[in-house]
Amino acid sequence: MTVPAATQRKVAEADADVIVVGAGPAGSTTAFHLAQAGLDVLLLEKTTFPREKVCGDGLTPRAVKQLIAMGIDIDAPGWVRNKGLRVVGGGMRFELDWPELSSYPDFGLVRTRQDFDEILAANAVKAGVRLLQGVNVTAPVLDERSGHIVGVVAKRDGEEVTYRSRLVVAADGNSTRISLAMGLHKREDRPMGVAVRTYFESPRHDDDYLETWLELWDGDTLLPGYGWIFGVGDGTSNVGLGLLNTSESFKGMDYRDLLKRWVKGMPPEWGYVEENMTTPIRGAALPMAFNRQPHYTRGLVLVGDAGGMINPFNGEGIAYAMETGHIAAEMIVQALGRVTPAQRERVLRAYPQTLKDAYGGYFTLGRGFVELIGHRGVMNFATRHALPHPHLMRFALKLLANLTDRRGDASDRIINALSKVAPPA
């Protein structure tokens, strides 16, 4: 449903330069950088903080870089640092430290989404953003002549209210109602994942490595996906798994039951038993590799999961949510600084290509990887023959986590070259 602007009552006190729909990592990061540049920003969140989100809670050095850039105090209580990734597969366990690079820090973090998103939203408010919680955006307000979005209609405290702005940012996640209302639907030629997770009380809660299991078995069947165990530092571990739709059994899979069966095979001293479970098993979709395009149309800018900006290699979304929020904010600031509508459009229409230049080739490589491991035996072969080779595994870590320097070592140059020559997603 779209609502013509002429039929909506204007709420002057709610007007803003930019409306950002959704106060997750993408929305709060976008709003922060817009406010830092002096724009009047209204951030609308349909829930109220604190609120839970299904996630592994692990933050790679890419995400840490963005947190540092926004002035988040990552030395405060509740942030748990990790040294790298522990890979389990092929009967082996292999610890890989995060690479030492000039572009990214050499450590990761863990922070539960229970308060991570609230921290980012509070940081945006500190920068001057106006945050409204419990505001459920239901439709765009369109200019009758140009068809451009000039605001949104929302439900707040049981009443319908209209907020108007010069631009709107869709940061409302995979479901992204505002994007759908603007005619932006998912691309079926892009991979989709599902993640399920829960928390267990466990003595492994203070593990200083993120642990990933490359072999995910369903009986005698090896599935295209991975499991994870991330210590949260508060007495619990985040334990979950992710599966890809390249599997023949994807549609009929009971993911929650699979997680239960998977942890039953773990050592009992780890504590991953049902009586130690502190939350129900919850799941979420993982929209990958630009599965919704274009990322700009008629006054609407897409960031984060709304635009399918999840890394298909590893299911990482938070880093790309924050990075694309930062990129979008920079382009919006430049666009709104132009004098004429045509000049503003010229800047904004460059945003999709800017994202393709930054991630398109790499995401195309990831799509190929997803298709490859969807074939029976490929993952089994890869784990058994790659894990015994430390140099190959360090290369794989850089590739899967997208951690390279522009002018780095040989592995950096290979990954960068492959991403550059691959067709943009």
N, C-alpha and C positions, 0 to 999 in steps of 0.2 A: 504494500500500500504506500502510495506517495500522496502528499498533501500539498496542494497548490499554496504558494506563499500568500496569495491574496485572501485566502479563507482563514488564515491563522491570526490570532490576536498577538500582537508583539509585546513581549515582556522586556521592557527596556533595561531593567536592572540586570538581566541575564545576558545581555548582548556581549560579544567578545570578538576579538580578531580571529581567533581560531577556537573551534570546539573539538575536543578530543574525546572520543567515545570509548570508554574502557580504561580503567586504572591499573592494568597489569604492567609488567615490565616495559612493554612497547609503548603504551599510552603515557605512563608516568615519565619515561625517559624523553619522549617527544615533547611533552608539556614542559618539562624542566628546561630543556634547551631553548624552546620558544620563549619562555619567560625570561631566561637569562639574556636573551637578545632584546628584551623590552616589549614584547608583545603581550597583549591581554589574552589570557588563556583560561578557558573553562573546561575542566576535566570532569566528565560525567561517569559515575560508576554505579552499575545496577544493584550491586550488593552493598553491604556495609562491612568495614574492617573491624576486627580481624576476620578473615575468611580463608577457607582452605582451597587449594588447587592441587589437582593430581599432577605430580612431578617427581623426578628423581631427587630433586633438591641439590644436585651437584652442579657446581659452577666451574667451568674451565677457565684457563687464563684469559681467553677472549672476553668472557663475562667480567672477570676481575678488572680488566683494563677499563671497561666502561664504568664500573662502580667507582674506581679511583678518579676517573675523569669528572664524575659528578660530585666528588667530595664526600662520598659515603665513608663513614668511619668503620673500616673493616677490622680494626683492632679492638672494637667494643665487644663486650660479652655477647656470646651467641653465634659468633662467626667461627667456624672450624676450618683450619687450613689443612690442605693435603699436598703431598709431594708429587703425586702423579697417579698413574693407573696400574692396577694389578690385573693382569690378564690370566684367566683360567680357561684351559681348553686342551684337548688332546692329551689329557693326563698330566699336564704341566701347569705350574703357576709361575708367572713371570712379572717382575715389577719394573715398570718403566717410569722414570722421573719425567716431569714436564720438561721440554727442551729449554735451554738457556738461549733466549732471543733478545734482540733489542726492541722488537715490536710488542712483545707481551711479557708480563711477569712470569716467573718460574714457579708459581704455585696456584692451586685452585682453592675453592672454598665450598663449604656446605652450609646452607641456611634453609630452613623449612619455609615453604610458601605460606605457612600459617601467618608469618609476620614479614617475610621478605617483601611482598608486594606493598604492604603497609609502610615499610621503611622507605621504599622508593616514592610512594605517593606523598608521604610527609616531607620528603626532601624536595619534591616539586612544589608543595605548598610553601615551604620555606623560601623558595626562589620567586614566589609571587603568584603561583597558580591558584585559581579558585577551584577547589574540589567540592563536588556535590555527590554525596553517597545516597543510595536508595533511589536512584533515578534511572529508570528503565527506558532506553531510547527505543521507540517503536516504528518511526518512519522518518524519511527525509522531508524537508521543506524545499520545494523546487521553485526556482524562478520561472514564471510562466512563459517568458520570451526565450530565454537561453537554455532552459532545462538544467541549469547548474544548481547544485545543492547550495542553499543559503541558510541552512539551519536544520534543526531536528525537532521532532515532536516526541515527547516523553511522558511517562507516567511517574508522578511524584506525589507521595502521600495520598494515593487514590485519585488524584486529579490529573487531567491532561494539561500539559504546559508546553509552550514553544520557546525554544532558544535559537537565536539567530547569530550568524557569524559570517565572516568573509570566506572562510574555508572550513572544511570538516575533515578530521582524521579518523579513519576507522581502525581502532585498536581493540576491537571487541572479540578477538579470538577466532577460533575455527568456525563457530556458528555465524558470526558477523552478520547480524540481521540488516544492518545499514548497507552493507555491500550488496547483499542479495536484493534489497529493495531498489538498488541502483542498477540492477541487471548483471551483476558480476557473479557468475556461478563457477563451481569447481571444474577444473580440467580433469577429465577422466584418464588422460595419458600421464598423469603424475602419480607417484607412489603415495600410499597412505599407510600410516602405522597406527597401532593401538598400544597404549601403555597401561599397565595395571600395577598398583603398588599398595603396600601397607607398611605399618611400623611394628617392630618387635622390640621388646625389652631384651637387651643383649649385652654381654661383656665386650662385644666388638664395636661398641658405640663410638669409641675414640680412635678407630683405625685411621692412620694418616695416609692411606691410599684409597682412592676410589676403586672398587673392585667390579670388574665386568666378566661375565661368563659367556664365552663365544659359542659354546655348545648348549643348545636348549632342546632337551629331548622330550618327546611325548611317546612313552613306551620305547619302541625301537625306531621311531621316526625322528630324524634331526630336522628341526624347524628353522626357517630363516628369521632369526631374531637373536636376542641376547638377554641375559639376565644381569641384574646389578645388585650390589650390596654397598650402601653408602652409610658410613657412621655419622650420626647427627650430633654426637657429643653430649647429649642430654640423657644418656642411658638407653637410647633406642637406636636401631638401625632402620634406614629406609631400604626395603627389599622389594624389588619389582622386576618386571620383564616387559620387553617390547617385541611386537611381532609385526611383520610386513605383509601387505596384501598380495605380494608375489607368491605366497604359499598357497597351494591347492586347498589346504584345510583352513584357510583364513576365515572364511565366512561362517563355517560351522563350529569354530573353536569356542570352547568355554574357557575364557582367559583366566577367570578367577580360580576355577578348579585346577587349571594348569599350574598356576602359581602355588597353590596348596600342595600339589603333587611334587613340584620341583623342590620346595624347601624340605619336604620329608626326607629327601636323600642327603641332607646336610648333616654334619656332625651334631649330636644332641647338645654338646657343651656350648654351641653357639647360641642356643636359646630360641631358634626359629620354629617354635611350636605354637599351636593355636592358643593355648592358655596365656602365652606371652604377647599375643597380638593386642596392640593398644588402639587400633582403629580398624574399621571395616576395610575390606579390599575395594578400592575404587579404580575406575578406569577413565581414560580420555583418548580422543583421537589425536593423531599427529599429522597435520597437513604439511607435506614436504615439497621442496623443490619448485617453489612458485606455482602452487596448484590453483591459485586464483589470480587472474590477470585481466586487464592491465592494472598496474599499481597506482595509476592516476586516471581519473575520468571525471569530467564535469564538476570540478571543485571538490572531489573526494580523493583523499590520499590514503593508501593502505600501508600499514606497518605490521610487523610481527606475524603472528599466526593468521591474522585476517588475510594476509597475502600469501600464505603457505610458505613462510620463510624459515622452515625447519631443515636442518642439515640431514640429508638422506643417508649419509654415512653412519651417523651415530645417534640420530634422534634429538640432537641438541637444539633447543629453541630459544632459551633465555638470552644467550649472547647475541643471536641474530635479531631478536626482538629489540634489544637495546641499541644495537648498531644501526638497524634500519630506522629506528626512531630518531637517532642522532642525525643520520643522513637526511631524512625527511624534514627535520626541523631546520637544518641549514638551507635547504632548497626553498622551504616555505618563507623563511626570513628574506631570502633574496627575491622571491616572487612578490611578496607584499611590499617590498621596497620599490617596485617598478611603478611607473606612473599610469600606464594604460592597461585595460583588461587584456589586450593582445600581448603586451609585453609580459604580463604575469603568466598568461597561458603558455607562452614560449618556454619560460623557466620550468613550470610545473610539468609540462609534457616531456621534459628531459629526465624526469625522475625515474620512470621505468627503465630507461636505457642506463642510467647511472647504477641502478641495482643489478642489471644484467652484466654490466662491466665489472662490478665488484664480486658477484657471486655466480653469474650465469654458467660460465664454463665449469666451475667447481661443482655446482649442483648437477650439471649434465654428467660429469664423471660419477657422482653419487647415484644418479638414476641407473647408470650402467652397472654399478656395483650391486644395487638392490636387485636388478634383474638377474645378475649372475648368481647371487647366493640363493635365489629362488629355485634354482635347479638342484635336484637331489644330488647329494654327494659333494657339491662344491665347497660348502662350509666345512664339512668334515675333512676334506682334502687340505683346505687352506690352514685349518688349525693344526693339523698333524704335521704339516710340512713347513709351515712358516714359523711357528712358535720356537722351534729349536735354534733359530738364527737371530741372534740379538740385533745385528745391524738391520736386518729386514724388518724386525718388529719396531725398532725406533723410527724407521721410515714410515711404517704403517701408522704409528701413533701420530706423527706429524700430518699424514694424509687424512686420517679419519677425524682428527680434531681440528684440522684446518689451521695449523700453527706453523707458519713459516715467516722468515724474513725476506724482504724483497731481494736483497743481495746477501744471501746466506751461504750455507754450505751446498754440497752437491745435491743432497736430498731436497733442500729448499728449491733449488733451481729446477729440478725435475718436476716437482709438484706444481710450481708456478707456471712452467712451460706447458704442462699438460692442461692446466686450467685455462690457459690463454688460447690454446689451439682448439679446445673442445667447443662445439657450437653452444652459444648461450641458451640457457634454459627458457 
